[in-house]
Amino acid sequence: MHDEGEISDLSTEGCCVRIAAPFLCVGSRVVIRPQGLAGMTGIVRWLSGDFAGIEFDRPLFGSVIEHLVRLHPTFVPERRAIG
């Protein structure tokens, strides 16, 4: 199946995807193909309404995240407080 959605909270380990996909369930295998990058495989770890948390099979390199954020500003990485 193929569907389009929005990626947010991108990190080295995964992301949040907003997608109206009733066929998704926790444990589903997915391939995310953002424009400008090859597919990233992962597994759905949680669902909440139209949102799904995806854990990547392989962590992304920081340079890949920077590239994606430049191409797609909505992918802004999750910010964590330090201290």
Contacts in CASP RR format, 6 or more apart in sequence:
PFRMAT RR
TARGET T0000
AUTHOR 0000-0000-0000
METHOD contacts of the structure
MODEL  1
MHDEGEISDLSTEGCCVRIAAPFLCVGSRVVIRPQGLAGMTGIVRWLSGD
FAGIEFDRPLFGSVIEHLVRLHPTFVPERRAIG
1 21 0 8 1.000
1 23 0 8 1.000
3 19 0 8 1.000
3 20 0 8 1.000
3 21 0 8 1.000
4 19 0 8 1.000
5 17 0 8 1.000
5 18 0 8 1.000
5 19 0 8 1.000
6 17 0 8 1.000
6 18 0 8 1.000
6 19 0 8 1.000
6 74 0 8 1.000
7 15 0 8 1.000
7 16 0 8 1.000
7 17 0 8 1.000
7 32 0 8 1.000
7 34 0 8 1.000
7 72 0 8 1.000
7 74 0 8 1.000
7 75 0 8 1.000
8 15 0 8 1.000
8 16 0 8 1.000
8 17 0 8 1.000
8 18 0 8 1.000
8 74 0 8 1.000
8 75 0 8 1.000
8 76 0 8 1.000
9 15 0 8 1.000
9 16 0 8 1.000
9 76 0 8 1.000
9 77 0 8 1.000
9 78 0 8 1.000
10 60 0 8 1.000
10 65 0 8 1.000
10 68 0 8 1.000
10 69 0 8 1.000
10 75 0 8 1.000
10 76 0 8 1.000
10 77 0 8 1.000
10 78 0 8 1.000
11 60 0 8 1.000
11 65 0 8 1.000
11 77 0 8 1.000
11 78 0 8 1.000
12 56 0 8 1.000
12 59 0 8 1.000
12 60 0 8 1.000
12 61 0 8 1.000
12 62 0 8 1.000
12 65 0 8 1.000
13 55 0 8 1.000
13 56 0 8 1.000
13 59 0 8 1.000
14 42 0 8 1.000
14 53 0 8 1.000
14 54 0 8 1.000
14 55 0 8 1.000
14 56 0 8 1.000
14 60 0 8 1.000
15 32 0 8 1.000
15 53 0 8 1.000
15 54 0 8 1.000
15 56 0 8 1.000
15 75 0 8 1.000
16 51 0 8 1.000
16 52 0 8 1.000
16 53 0 8 1.000
16 54 0 8 1.000
17 32 0 8 1.000
17 51 0 8 1.000
17 52 0 8 1.000
17 53 0 8 1.000
17 54 0 8 1.000
18 50 0 8 1.000
18 51 0 8 1.000
19 50 0 8 1.000
19 52 0 8 1.000
20 50 0 8 1.000
21 52 0 8 1.000
24 30 0 8 1.000
24 44 0 8 1.000
24 47 0 8 1.000
24 52 0 8 1.000
25 44 0 8 1.000
25 47 0 8 1.000
26 44 0 8 1.000
26 45 0 8 1.000
26 46 0 8 1.000
26 47 0 8 1.000
27 43 0 8 1.000
27 44 0 8 1.000
27 45 0 8 1.000
28 43 0 8 1.000
28 44 0 8 1.000
29 41 0 8 1.000
29 42 0 8 1.000
29 43 0 8 1.000
30 41 0 8 1.000
30 42 0 8 1.000
30 43 0 8 1.000
30 44 0 8 1.000
30 54 0 8 1.000
31 39 0 8 1.000
31 40 0 8 1.000
31 41 0 8 1.000
31 42 0 8 1.000
32 39 0 8 1.000
32 40 0 8 1.000
32 41 0 8 1.000
32 42 0 8 1.000
32 54 0 8 1.000
33 39 0 8 1.000
33 40 0 8 1.000
34 40 0 8 1.000
34 68 0 8 1.000
34 71 0 8 1.000
34 72 0 8 1.000
34 75 0 8 1.000
35 71 0 8 1.000
35 72 0 8 1.000
36 68 0 8 1.000
36 71 0 8 1.000
37 64 0 8 1.000
37 67 0 8 1.000
37 68 0 8 1.000
40 56 0 8 1.000
40 57 0 8 1.000
40 60 0 8 1.000
41 56 0 8 1.000
41 57 0 8 1.000
41 58 0 8 1.000
42 54 0 8 1.000
42 55 0 8 1.000
42 56 0 8 1.000
42 57 0 8 1.000
43 54 0 8 1.000
43 55 0 8 1.000
43 57 0 8 1.000
44 52 0 8 1.000
44 53 0 8 1.000
44 54 0 8 1.000
45 53 0 8 1.000
45 54 0 8 1.000
45 55 0 8 1.000
46 52 0 8 1.000
46 53 0 8 1.000
47 53 0 8 1.000
65 75 0 8 1.000
65 77 0 8 1.000
68 75 0 8 1.000
69 75 0 8 1.000
69 76 0 8 1.000
69 77 0 8 1.000
END
